[in-house]
């Protein structure tokens, strides 16, 4: 599922809604009536503010939780070699819980520190189960998908850091609008499936189906650049410390989306 969290409006609202106990953001000051104005000693150090290192630490914690839960989901998934079949109902519950956490964090950004680990555990279990199902059907596909996801992440990080890809306001708007459109299309396709219909090219190995998966995976890769830019801008602007978890949540959600799109693309290529 595409990641709609890091659009400009959502991020601005999140950065400005630190909630109770929020630190004073750089550039703001608090003056107590009756006391002389004193800027204090000049220092570049600011406590309680978002940093890139802090965001990466939060992201690492979420990733570890996701991988651990994915391992459990993999072990819980059916194995055709043992003659079992079916799809664990808990995987569907986990998917719904993960999606619910993403929606809740969108409206309550400062809850990301609590909901982020829940999302990682729930989504990890779902990923483990669905990855096992794909691997049973196409042996070795999960290793390929994980490798491709890591490669895309590394390439996008290099392209962003070297400024080969520049995340301008126009770039950000295009990527976010396309992501929102893709999310709406996926939701519509789910409704169509629930009423007994289908959108053939979504699962088809036809040229159109493969082209769609390439587009979706490419859009997820572009969203990574938007995530990197958001994290960098937040650290420079002195956003509240809680935004580290919000940004780490968004980055993890994009990685999950990218992995699923690559997995689907590889499955289509294997069917040709």
Secondary structure, DSSP 8 states (H G I E B T S, - for coil): ----TTSHHHHHHHHT---TT----TT-----TTS-----S--S--TTB--HHHHHHHHHHHHHHHHHHHHHHHHHS--GGGT-----HHHHHHHHHHHHHHHHHHH-GGGHHHHHHHHHHHHHHHHHHHHHHHHHHSTTHHHHHHHHHHHHHHHHHHHHHTTSS---HHHHHHHHHHHHHHHHHHHHHHHHHHTT---HHHH--SHHHHHHHHHHHHHHHHHHHHHHHHHHHHHHHT-BTTHHHHHHHHHHHHHHHHHHHHHHHHHHHHH-
